[in-house]
Amino acid sequence: MYGLATLNHLLTTFGDDLLVGCDIACSFTSTVNNSSLSKRAHQCHLQLLLNSFHGYAHERKCQLVYHPMYHTSVGLEDMETCEHVFSESNSVARGVHHASHFHWGQFLDLHFQQWDEDKYLELSNFLYNNYKQALKIINDVTPVIKAYKSSTGYTSVIIEMWHSEEAAFLAKATKELSEDTLRVAYVEALEKLKKYK
């Protein structure tokens, strides 16, 4: 319920074309689709994505749909802002470990007031550095991609099709092929043999 209430608030506050990162985007998408929020989420073109770090813990089929790397509108965003905030707020724990509930809340409030001021102060540097990073990536990677295309004969269209081809393959592959399972078991047996020799 909390996740749906939060999503409802985000849709009310920010409107259409939202990309929201969360640890469980794959299963939460199903929850949203089966809730009273479903129609509104579709009308607003809401997209749920995995946070970059959590995305690698999910199975490949899930990554192809929900990992930010596969969504061009995400850019350099890793969708880990909450993780960064929680990590920073851990520094407060040392000072309030044995404090009363009042002082605990007071210290957290002070921490986040300072956090807001610091982030606002550094906003122009943050935007400038992200812009420089994006330009560097474009300048460094574009020649490599051009060289790869010319050496292989692949076009942008072909490369972009790989994503959908992989998704289609994984949708059909319900379980590992028996020969792959046998190869893995063979290598594991060899490793055990080597370990006990």
N, C-alpha and C positions, 0 to 999 in steps of 0.2 A: 504494500500500500504506500509506503514512504517513497519508493522509487517512482510510482505513478503520480503521486502528489507533486513531487519535485519536477517531473517532466511536464505536468500540467502547468505549473508555475512558470517554467522556462518558455513554454509555448505562448502563454499569456503575455509574458514580459517581452520576449524577443520576436515572436511571430514566425513567419515562414522561413524555410530553407535552413533549418538548424542541423548542425552536426554535433552530436553529443557522444563523448567518449566515456565508456564505463567498462569495468572489469568483465562483465558478463553480457556483453552486447548481443551475443547469439541467442541466449536463453531469454534475455530481457525483451528482445524483439518479439518473441513469441508471446510473452506476457502482455506487452502493449497491444499486439494484434488481437488478443482475446479479451481485452478490457473495454470499458466504455470510452476510453480515450482513442481507440483504434481509428475511427472515422476522422477525427480531428487531426491525428498524427499524419494520416495519409494526405489529407487536404493541405496540411502545412509542409508537406515534403520532408518530414523529419527523417533523419538517418542516424542510426545508432552505430557507433564504431567501437572497437576495442582500443584500450590504451596500448601504445606501442609495445611496452615491456610485457604486458600481460598477453598480448597477441601471440607471442611465440610459444606460450604454454598451451595454446589451443590446437586442435587438430587442423591439418592443412586446409580441409574444406572450409572450415570456419574462417581461417585467415584470409582466404581468397575473397570472401564476402565482406568481412568486418575489419580487417587490418587497415590502418590509415595509409600505409604505403601504396595501396591500390586505389586510392581516391585522389584524383588530381586536385580537387578543391581544398584539400587539407594543407598542402604545402609542407612547411618544416615543422608544423605542430605535432607534438608527440602525444597529446591528450593525457599527459601525466601531471597536470597542474595540481590536482588534489594531493597526489603523492608528494610533490615538492612542498606544498603548504604543510602537510602533516609532518614531514621530515623536519622542516624548520621549527614547527611548534614543539617538537620533542625537547628542544633546548629549555623550555619553560619547566619541564618536569623536575629538573634538579632543584629549582628554587621553590617549588610548591609540594614537594614530595610529602612533607609532614604538615602542610598548611591546612587551615580550615577551609570549608567549602567556599566561604566568602572570599578569602584571599586567593584561593585557586582561580575563581572566576575573575577576580580583579587582575591577577597577573596575566591571564590569557587575554583579557580585554586590552591591557597595556601592550602586550606582545603584538596583537593584531593591529592596534592603532599605529604602532611603530612600523610594522610590516607594510601597511597601506601607504604611509608617508614615504618610506624607502622606495617602494615600487613605483609610486607616482614620480618621485624625484628621478629615478633611473629610466623612466619610460622612453624618453627620446633616445637614450643610448641603446636600450634594448631593441627598439625598432630599427635604428640605424645599423646595429650589429647584425640583426637578422637579415636586413636588406643586403648588406655586404656578403654575408654567408650565402644567401641565395644566388647572388651574382657570381661568386666564386665557384659554386657548384655548377652553375650553367656554363661558365667559361672552362672549367676543368673537364666536365663530363661530355659536353657537346662534341669536341674533336674525337674523343674515344668512341662515342656512339657512331659518328660518321665513318671512322676508320673500320669499325666492326661491320657496319652495313656494306661498305664497299668491298671488304674482303670476303664476306659471306653471300652477298647478293640479297640479303633480307631487306625488306622495306619496313617503314614504320607500321604500316597496316598489318603485315605479317607478325611483327613483334607484339603488337597490341592484341592480336588474336590468340597468342599463347596463353594468356590469362583465361579466356573463356574456354579454350580447348582443355586446359588443365582442370578447370572446374567441371566440365562435362565428363572427362575421364574419371575423376574422383567420384562423381555422382553415380557412375555405373559400377565402379569398383567397390563392392560391398565388403569384401574381405581380401586378405593377402593371397596372392597366387601361391599354390602349394610348392612350386619350385623355389620361390623366394623364401618361404618358410623353411624349406629344407636347407637352403644355402646358409641362412642365418644360424640354424641349429648346428650345422656342420662347423661353422667358424667358432661358435660358442664351445663346441666339444673340443676343438683344437686348442682353444685358449685355456680350457680347464686342464687338458692333458699337459700343456706346456707349464702351467702353474704348479702341477703336482709332480713334475719330473725333477 
